[in-house]
Amino acid sequence: MQELFLPTHAGDVRSNRMASFSISCVGPFLVAEFVDSQVMLSWSLTRPGFTRSCKVAWLEVRNDDLAIDVDPTLLLEARMAAAGHGDAVHLMTSRDIRHHHLAEAGSGLVKAACLATVGLGNAGRVGAGPATTSPLGTINLLVHVDRPLSPGAMIEAISIATQARTAAIIDLDWRLDGRPVTGTGTDCIVVAAPHGEGEQFAGLHTDIGAALGRAAYDAVHEGGLVWVGEHVDRRPQSLATGS
């Protein structure tokens, strides 16, 4: 398993040959591109559910981009289309996309890779009431496994990626009202796999689940550590440990 932190700058295009997809970062877009179309499952604002694509694209936005009268879905669609990413599965983040994190893992003959951006600006804890106001901040990740998956296994895979995301965030010990947060209110996960006759299972006790879970955990945890390091001296009192 390899884990990489790849800071890039506006205008940079970097290809990661170890992962199953290339990565480009040309602000405000972070794009993961596969050579061949993949089956994808997500709750993306613009392409939710099962779909096929060669790309997953992040759009970096600022607070001013999302005024109260702005429809975020229409904004995302328009900017992606204008940049030539209309056919991608779309993600939106307020995290500086130069802070993207890639991790890879293997189990048995299965290989998985995860690309993540991690911001905890609107962190929350599962089961808590909805926040009335909250700063921007989200966790977005693409998890790819190199084995075709059945529809049921794709759903199971996204549940494993969600578990990995949550475990990684809990292990950061970033607290809200004295208890560790479990994610943010605007997280999104994309699971991708090749076309073909699919594996039937992708649970915790399978090589698929082990590989994709480790890759997702490592990418999110590394990204979270970087974000916490940037904000630990500026956390609101309600987020302070034990407060």
C-alpha positions in Angstrom: 0.0 0.0 0.0 1.2 3.4 -0.9 -0.1 6.7 0.4 0.7 10.0 -1.3 0.0 13.7 -0.5 0.2 15.5 -3.8 0.0 19.3 -3.3 -0.3 21.0 -6.7 -0.6 24.6 -7.9 -3.0 26.3 -10.3 -1.8 25.3 -13.8 -0.2 22.0 -12.7 -1.2 18.8 -14.3 0.3 15.7 -12.6 -0.2 12.1 -13.6 0.0 9.5 -11.0 1.1 6.3 -12.7 0.7 4.1 -9.7 -3.0 4.6 -9.4 -5.6 3.3 -11.8 -6.4 6.8 -12.9 -4.5 10.0 -13.7 -4.9 13.1 -11.6 -4.9 16.7 -12.9 -5.2 19.8 -10.7 -5.8 23.0 -12.7 -7.7 25.4 -10.4 -10.6 25.4 -9.7 -10.8 21.8 -11.0 -9.4 18.5 -9.6 -10.0 15.7 -12.1 -9.4 11.9 -11.8 -9.5 10.3 -15.3 -9.6 6.7 -16.2 -8.4 5.3 -19.6 -11.6 3.3 -19.9 -15.2 4.1 -18.8 -16.0 2.8 -15.3 -19.2 1.9 -13.5 -19.8 4.4 -10.8 -22.1 4.8 -7.8 -22.5 8.0 -5.8 -24.9 10.6 -4.5 -23.3 13.3 -6.6 -25.5 16.4 -6.9 -25.6 16.2 -10.7 -25.3 12.4 -11.5 -26.5 10.5 -8.5 -27.0 6.7 -8.5 -25.4 4.3 -11.0 -23.8 5.7 -14.0 -20.8 5.3 -16.3 -18.0 7.7 -16.9 -14.3 8.1 -17.4 -13.9 11.0 -15.0 -14.7 12.3 -11.6 -14.2 16.0 -11.2 -14.1 18.3 -8.2 -15.0 22.0 -8.4 -13.5 24.3 -5.7 -15.8 27.0 -4.6 -15.7 29.9 -2.1 -18.4 31.2 0.3 -19.3 34.0 -2.2 -20.0 31.4 -4.9 -22.9 30.0 -2.9 -25.0 32.9 -1.9 -28.5 32.2 -0.6 -30.1 32.7 -4.0 -27.7 30.4 -5.8 -28.7 26.8 -6.7 -25.6 24.7 -6.1 -26.6 22.0 -8.5 -27.1 24.5 -11.4 -23.8 26.2 -10.5 -21.9 22.9 -10.5 -23.5 21.8 -13.8 -22.7 25.1 -15.6 -19.1 25.4 -14.5 -18.3 21.7 -15.2 -19.9 22.0 -18.7 -18.0 25.2 -19.4 -14.7 23.5 -18.5 -15.3 20.4 -20.6 -16.2 18.2 -17.7 -19.9 17.8 -18.3 -19.6 14.0 -18.7 -17.8 13.6 -15.4 -19.3 12.6 -12.0 -19.2 15.9 -10.2 -18.1 16.9 -6.7 -18.0 20.3 -5.0 -15.7 21.4 -2.3 -14.5 24.5 -0.5 -11.2 22.8 0.4 -8.2 24.1 -1.5 -7.9 21.4 -4.1 -4.1 21.5 -3.9 -4.7 19.6 -0.7 -5.8 16.3 -2.3 -4.7 13.0 -0.9 -4.1 9.7 -2.7 -3.8 6.3 -1.0 -3.6 2.8 -2.4 -4.0 -0.6 -0.8 -4.1 -4.2 -1.8 -5.5 -7.4 -0.4 -5.0 -10.7 -2.1 -5.1 -10.0 -5.8 -7.3 -6.9 -5.4 -6.0 -3.4 -5.6 -7.8 -0.2 -4.6 -7.1 3.5 -4.8 -8.7 6.5 -3.1 -8.5 10.2 -4.0 -9.9 12.5 -1.3 -10.3 16.1 -0.3 -11.0 16.7 3.4 -12.4 19.8 5.1 -14.2 19.8 8.4 -15.7 23.3 8.3 -19.2 22.0 8.8 -18.4 18.9 10.8 -21.1 17.2 12.7 -21.9 14.0 14.5 -24.4 11.4 13.2 -27.7 11.6 14.9 -27.3 15.2 16.0 -29.9 17.8 15.0 -29.3 19.7 11.8 -27.2 22.9 12.1 -29.0 26.2 11.5 -25.8 27.8 10.3 -22.5 26.3 9.3 -19.4 27.3 7.5 -18.4 25.5 4.3 -16.4 22.3 4.5 -16.8 18.8 3.2 -15.2 15.4 2.6 -15.3 14.1 -1.0 -13.7 10.9 -2.1 -13.4 8.7 -5.1 -12.6 5.0 -4.3 -11.7 2.7 -7.2 -11.3 -1.1 -7.0 -9.8 -3.0 -10.0 -12.4 -5.8 -10.0 -15.9 -5.6 -11.7 -18.7 -5.5 -9.1 -22.3 -6.6 -9.2 -24.9 -3.9 -8.4 -25.2 -5.4 -4.9 -21.5 -5.4 -4.4 -21.2 -1.8 -5.5 -23.7 -0.8 -2.8 -21.8 -2.9 -0.3 -18.6 -1.2 -1.4 -20.0 2.3 -0.9 -21.0 1.2 2.6 -17.5 0.1 3.3 -16.1 3.3 2.0 -18.5 5.2 4.2 -17.4 3.2 7.2 -13.8 3.9 6.4 -14.5 7.6 6.1 -16.2 7.7 9.4 -13.6 5.7 11.2 -10.9 8.0 9.8 -12.7 11.1 11.0 -13.4 9.6 14.5 -9.7 8.8 14.9 -8.9 12.4 14.4 -10.7 13.2 17.7 -12.0 16.5 16.4 -14.9 17.2 18.8 -18.2 18.9 18.8 -19.8 19.5 22.1 -17.3 17.1 23.7 -17.9 14.2 21.3 -15.9 13.2 18.2 -17.4 14.3 14.9 -18.2 11.6 12.4 -18.3 13.5 9.1 -19.7 16.7 7.6 -23.2 17.6 6.4 -22.2 17.7 2.8 -19.9 14.6 2.3 -20.0 12.7 -1.0 -18.5 9.4 -2.0 -18.0 7.9 -5.4 -17.2 4.2 -5.9 -15.9 3.1 -9.3 -15.1 -0.3 -10.8 -14.5 -1.7 -14.3 -17.3 -3.0 -16.5 -17.8 -6.8 -16.6 -19.3 -9.7 -14.9 -19.1 -8.6 -11.3 -18.0 -10.0 -8.0 -21.0 -10.7 -5.8 -19.6 -9.5 -2.5 -17.5 -6.6 -1.2 -17.9 -6.8 2.5 -15.4 -6.3 5.3 -14.3 -9.9 5.2 -13.5 -9.9 1.4 -10.3 -8.8 -0.3 -12.3 -6.1 -2.1 -13.7 -4.7 1.1 -10.3 -4.8 2.8 -8.5 -3.1 0.0 -11.0 -0.3 -0.6 -11.5 0.2 3.1 -7.8 0.7 3.8 -7.3 3.0 0.8 -10.3 5.1 1.8 -9.3 5.2 5.5 -5.7 6.2 4.7 -6.6 9.0 2.2 -9.3 10.5 4.5 -7.2 10.3 7.7 -4.2 11.9 6.0 -6.3 14.7 4.6 -8.0 15.1 8.0 -4.6 15.4 9.8 -3.5 18.1 7.5 -6.8 20.0 7.9 -6.7 19.7 11.7 -3.1 20.9 11.7 -4.1 24.0 9.9 -7.1 24.8 12.2 -6.3 23.4 15.6 -5.5 26.9 17.0 -8.6 28.4 15.5 -11.3 25.9 16.4 -14.5 27.4 17.9 -15.0 26.8 21.6 -17.8 24.4 20.9 -15.4 22.2 18.9 -12.7 22.2 21.6 -11.9 18.8 23.1 -14.0 18.1 26.1 -15.9 21.4 25.9 
